[in-house]
Amino acid sequence: MFRQIEESQTLLINTQSKELELKNSKVVKFGFGQSPFMPPKFVLKAFKNAANHKEYTSVQGDLDLRRNISQFHEAHNGLKVSPDNILIAPGSKTLIFNVLMSFKKADVFIPAPSWVSYAPQAKLAGHHVIKLNTTFEERWRVRPETIRNTVKNKSNGASIMILNYPGNPDGLTYTENELIELAKIVKEYNFLVISDEIYGLLDHNQQHKSFANYYPERTITTTGLSKWCGAGGWRFGAAFLYENIEPELKQALIGIGSETYSCAPAPVQMAAKAAYQNYDKSLPYLNMQTTILKQIGNYCAQKLNAFKILVHAPEGGFYLFPDFSAHSKKLHAKGIKTSNALCQQLLKDTGVALLPASAFGFDQHYLAARLAYVDFQAPADNRSFSVKENCPNIVEGIDKICNWVSKL
């Protein structure tokens, strides 16, 4: 009678961690990907001053805000989009779902690993999910030949691929050559691409390149304030539509929005207007974050690799995707044969919370997990930042994982 949809694993682990803390148990929270940084002061001030904005806006969002976002992202990485082709909603998660809901039937190509909500959203929308397998050796990147080999599994008319970079759960991005090659293959098969670039502004080298610049014909780019601006709970997302979008698709997106969320909260839109007003004004704040996150990510990756927990050094965002397969024999001997069992036992033995690889599209027996290195208090600046001094929970958590593995 009812749809079988489990609670999002990212939200579930956050709830479980809080429950353990209520029992006076120390938890190192590597499971939930919430930015530790506060929004810039000028954005917080704008939010506070907008409390009197109780009106509905248009479904698309405040026009001046959309103009600001257009100029901001062109300055950021050359992504050009008309304000009339920008949609605002309560979170980019909502916008991705709305794109999927706009199609009656589609094949949705989703990389593994990928963010936990893509596949459930596609299934809720009634679509056929096709997994694009990747490998550790290939840095978890989707290869054109993988798409070509997988297209034969199509069953419906429309083809949609969801691309996410810098990635959740892997923290990796694509090179320009990789984007060019991917653009060629999706153009050949006339894919619609949802490019989830919510972590684009947290590229550790500030060199993020939008997929829409390589495949402008049919790329919808999504972003928001949750990651780069530290405002996840505000629920603000934006979608950039392609220039010659089919009128029927654009109307479907606006129509679905009007029948569900109506508009993003007006005070949040006013704060977003300040956040997106001037890219150069936000750049010091962005550089502060990426400098700190790069140091933490590299520290964690080096420590884990030293204990044969294989992981690629991150290139953006705040995630690692450690592979425990080198310890599989010892783990199996202790009855740990799935990624879920791995994370449950690690949490029980050490108080370190990770998310299992099975939540990100992998077979349950693949012994890997996602690690969000966000359990620290963000400093005021990065001039005197030190991982060991400023991130005691992260240092403790990584040490506990390494010691746990060494004693198997």
N, C-alpha and C positions, 0 to 999 in steps of 0.2 A: 504493500500500500504506500509506503513512504520511500523517499530517496535514501540510498545508503551513502551518506557523506560524513566522513569522520571530521573531527575538529582539526583545524590547521595545526601541524606539528610544531610550528614556531610559537604559536600562542599557547599550546598545551604545555610545552617545556617551561615557558615563563610562569604559568600557573603552578606547575609542580615545584619549581624552584622556590616560589614564594611560600608554598605550603611547608616545605622543609625548613625554611627560615623561621616560620612561625613556631616550629618545634625546637628552636634554638640550635639548629644544625647549620654549620658553616657551608655555604654553597658558593663555588666559583662559577659564575654565570657565563659560560661560553655557548649557551644554547640559543639565546634570543638575540637577534640582530638589531638592537636599538642603539642609535647613536648616543654616546656619552656627552656630546658637546651641546651646550645651550645655543639657541639662535643668537645672532649678533644683537647687541644692545639696541641698535636703531630699529631692528625688526620687532623686538619685544616691546619697545616704546610704541611702535605703530599699532601693534596688536592691542595694547592697553588703551590707546586713544580711540580705538575703533569699537569699543564696547557698546556704543550707542547705535551702531549700525545693525538694525534688526530687520531690515527690509530684504525681500527676495531680490536676487539679481536675475538676469537672463540665464537660461539653462547653459548657454555657452560660457558665461562668466563675464565679469566686469570688463568693458572694452579697453579702458586705460591699462588695466592689468595685463590683458592680452598683448597690447602694444609693448609694454615693458618686457614681457617674456620674449617676444619676438626679437627685440633689440638685444636683450641680454644673451640669448643663445647664438645670435649671429656674432656677437663680440667674443663669446666663449670659444666657439669652434667652427664658425662659418656656416652654421645651419640656418638657412633662410626659409622662413615660413610666414605667410600672411597672417595678421591677427584674426582675420575672418576664418582661418583654417586651424585655429587653436580652440580646444575644448577644455574647460575647467570642471573638475568634479571633486567629491570628497575622497581623494586618494587615487593614485594611478591604478591600484588594484581594481577599483570600480571601472575605470576606463577600459582596461584590458578585457574585463568580463563583458562590457558593453559592445566592444568590437566583435567578440565571439558570438554574442547574442544577436548581432545584426545579420548573421547568416543562418539560413534555414538548415542547411547541411554542409559540412565541410570536413576535410581531413586536416587535422591540426598536428603539425610536425614539431615535436618538442625534444630538444637535446637532453641527454642524460650525462652529467647531472644538470638539473634545472631547479628553479625555485618551486617550492612545494605546492603552490596554488595553481600553477598553469594547467596541469592535467585535470584536477577536480573541476576547475572552471570550464574547461573544454567539454568535459562529460556532462556537467550541469546544463550546458548549452545544447546538448544532444549531438555532439560531434564525435567523429572517429579519431582517436588519438594514435599517432604513429611516432614511435620512439626513434630518435637519432642517436645511435650509440657513439660514444667517444672513449678515448683511452687516456690513462695517465701519461703514457709516453708521448702522446700528441697534445699534451697540456689541456685535455678536456675540450679541445676545439672541434667544432663541427667542420668536417671536410666535404668539399663539393662531391667527391665520389660517394660519400655516405648518402647524400641526398639523392644522387642519381640511382643508387642501388635500392633505395627505400621507396622511391616514387611508385614502383611496381605494386606496392601494397595499398595504393589508393583505392577508395571505394566510393567517394562522392565527387561532386563537381568542383567546388572551390578548394583551393589549397592555401593554408595559412601556416606560416612558420613563426614561432616565438623565439626571438634571439635576445639574450640578456648578457650585457657586458659593460663595465667590469662585472664579473659574474657572481651570483649567489647560487651555489655555495663555494665556488672555487677561488674567487678573488682575482681572476685572470682576465685579460682583455685580448683583443684581436689586433694583429699588425695590419698596416694599410694593405699589404699584398693579400693577406687572408680575406679582408673585407672585399677587395676587388674581385677575387676568385669566387667568393660566395655570391656576390652581386650578379655575376655572370650566370651562375647556375639557376638562381631563383628567377632571374629574368627569362631564361630559357623556358622554364615551366610556368611562368606567369603567376608566381606565388604572391600573395599578400603577406608582407612581413610586419609583425609587431615587434619593433625594436625597443625593448625595455632598457632604457639608459638611466635608470634612477640613480645609479652610482657613477654616472659619467663625470660629474663635477668633482668626484673624489678619486679620479685617476691620479695615481701617486706621482706622476711626472707632469700632470696638467697638460696631457697631449691627447685627450679623448677625441676620437673621430666618429661622427654620427654615420650610421649605416645609410641614412637617407641621402647623404651626399654622394653615395656610390650607386644607390638604387632609388632615385627620386620618384620613379614611376608609380611604385605601390608600397611605400614604407610609411607606416604610422609609428611615430616615436612617442614613447611615454616617459614622463619624468615627474618630479614633485619636490616637496620641501622636506620629506621625512629623513633623508640621508644627508644631503649636503648642508642642510640648514638645521638639522637636529630637531625637527618638529613633527615626528611621526604621529603623535596623538592629535595634532591639529587636523589631520586628514585633508591634505591638499594634493591634488594631482593635476597634470596637464597632458594633453595629447596633441601632437602636431600632425595634422593630416597632410596628405600629398596634394600638390597644386591642382591636379586635374581629377580629384576624387569624384567618383560617381555620385551624382546628386542623390540617388536613392540611398546610398550607404551613409552619406552625411546626414540625411534626414532621419534615417533609422537611428543613428547615434544620438541625435538631438531628441528624437521622439522617445527613445528608451530612457534617456536622462530625465525628460519631463514627466515620465510616468513612474519614476522610481525616486531619485534623490532630489529632484526639482532644481537645486543649485548647490554649490559649495557654500558653507557658512560665510555670511557677509564679513564678519570681523576678520576671519582667516584670509579672505581675499584681500582685504585692506592691508593686512600685514604682509601678504605675498607681494602686493604692489610695491612695498618698500624693499623687500628682499630682492626683487628683480629690477629695481629702478636703475641700477648702475653696476655693471659687471666689475669695473675697476674698483669700485667701493667695496665689493664683496671679496675681491681677490686676496687681500691679506688674510681674511678669515679662512678662505679656502686653503691657502698655502700653509697656514698654521695647522689645520687639520691633517692635510696630506703628509706634511713633514713628520708629524707625530705618528700617524697611522703606519707610515712606511717603516719607521724605526721599530715599532711594536711588531708588525707583521714579520719583518726580517728576523728579529730576535726569536720569535716563536718558531719560525720555520727552521732556523739553524739548530735550535735546541732539539726539536723533534727529529730532524734528519739525523742528528748525532746518535739517536737511540733507534735508528732504523724504522722510524715512523715516517714514511715517505710523504713529502709534501712539496709543492712548488711555492717559491717565494711569491707573495701577492703583488699585484700590479695596480690594484684599485679597491675601493671599498674597505671592508674590515673583516674579511673571511679567509679561512684556510680550509682545505679539504684533505686532512691527513688520512693516509692509507696504512692500516695496521697489518696488511697481509703477510709481511715478513715474519710476523709472530703467530701466524695462523695455527701452527702445530701446537704450540703451548696454550693458545686460547681454546682450541678444540679440546685439548686434554682436560681443561677446566669446565667443559660443557658450554663454552661460548662459541656458538657457530653462526650467529647472525649479527648484523650491525645493531639491531635493537637490543639484543642480549649484551653486546659489548658496551653500549651506552648505559644500560641499566646497571650492569655490574660496576662499571667505572663510577657512576654516581653513588652507588651504595658503598663502595670501598673507599672512595676519596672525596666525595662531595663535589666532584667536577661534572658539570652538566654539558653534554654535547648532544647534537642531533644525529640520528643514524642515517647512513647512506640510503637506506630503503625509502626514506622520506623524500629523496631527491631523484627518484626514478630508477634506482638500482635493484637488482635481485637482492633479497634479504640476506643472502649468504656472503655478499661482498663486504668484507670487514673494513669499512671506512666510516668517517663521520665528518660533520661540519663543525668547525670551531669559529665562533664569533669573538674576536679579541677586543671586546668593548667593556669589560668589567674593570673600569678605572675612572677616577675623577679627572675630568678634563682640566688641565692647567690653564691659566690666563693667557699664556703665550708659549712658544716653543723654544725660547732663547736659552732656558736653563733646564730643558726637559731631559729626563733620564728614565729609561724603562725601569730600571731597578729601584729608583727612588720614587717615581711617580705612579708606578703600576704594580704595587705589591701583590694584589690579587692575581694578576696575570702571571707574574713570576712564580707565585705559589702554585697556581693551577697547572702551568706547564711542567714545573718540577714534579708535581704529584702524578701527572700522566706518565712522565718518563720513568719515575721510580716504580710506578705500578707495573709498567711493561717490563722493567728490568728484573722484577721479582716474580714474574710468572713461572 
